[in-house]
């Protein structure tokens, strides 16, 4: 089966759960799975039950698709995402986003945990992503293009919707939540970056670095979907002391920032 046929089959299986006709999709990243508690859940389906759906293998990623609502708005949420470093192809990573498109999703909200690179960032900061650099990742659109999924050469001049960024800033101001804004630099992982790599990322214009999001955003733009994305800064890359980072520390920092993160996502979803 080709990708289009697999997506058609996956969407056909899920349509019986898609009774509310949601137009909003949410991708929950490392340590942000408790955002599910904000959702009024109607159905939960494990990734392993969905035809052709890859299965998340990373701690902090629950691996289920949730149909429900938040702030009165119907949504489909990915509780746990897929990563290139798990051994999946870029096309596999993009598969859930494309499945959402086949289910009628028009706007995607994406979260992640990221390492801070920009001067002044601290652990627990929230960074609205206004652009990304994808040079260090494998593009999910490589290979023969299927015009039914999107154009051969999709425009990426506004991968993150400016209108949604502006609304998020208004919500943050109204709720007294400090937010930063910047460029997300995508890498493959699973290793955290070396000191030299952090310096390179900084020089090239990255404000934060992470192992996800970019391939999903490319696929979403290819499919004509609007995207809003935000990072929780869970570690600081360039610092003078011993630069030891563990996945457990990342999950803990994300958990502590989750209430602020949830407020912005909840209010922004309700506003569209």
C-alpha angles and dihedrals in degrees: 000000000000123000094264091054092047091050091049091053094046092049092047090055092049099044092084088064093044096082097137095055095230119202095188126077127191129200114199116204138196114332094355097095092109088073082085087079087068090060125089095223123216100166137004121196124184114232089237089064095055117088112254092354114142116230124236114237103181126107110252093033112099098193105224138119114230127203114196144093141275126193087359092301120120113235144172112219132194106214096199127010137221126250135204089229091063087071097263122135118245087252089057090051089052094047098089092049091050090047089056089053090053088053092055101263111157103174127041127200113201129191133188146165113245142180115248116239104160118092112262097026116132135187110281096030118136116225122195107214112231097171142351142217113224102178093112096051134069113254112239091214095066114125132033112348122232106211089205088069098043144301125309092242110030118193114247100182091114108024091157114050111247092207091058092046090054092050091049091053090051091051092048091051093048093049095042094243117147113227132181126205130213156117121304116216111207121213133173100239146163089152118068112240126275120239090256091051092051089052091049092050090050092050092049092054105264117146095184134011132213147157101241145034101060097083091045092050092049090051092047092051090046088056093048096252125145116238137206118180136178134184130212108216102229101169139012116240105196114050138128102240125073105305102221116155127180131189089236090060090050092053092047094050091048091050092053092050094045099096093058091042092050092051093056095044093046095049094042094050091049091051098060 
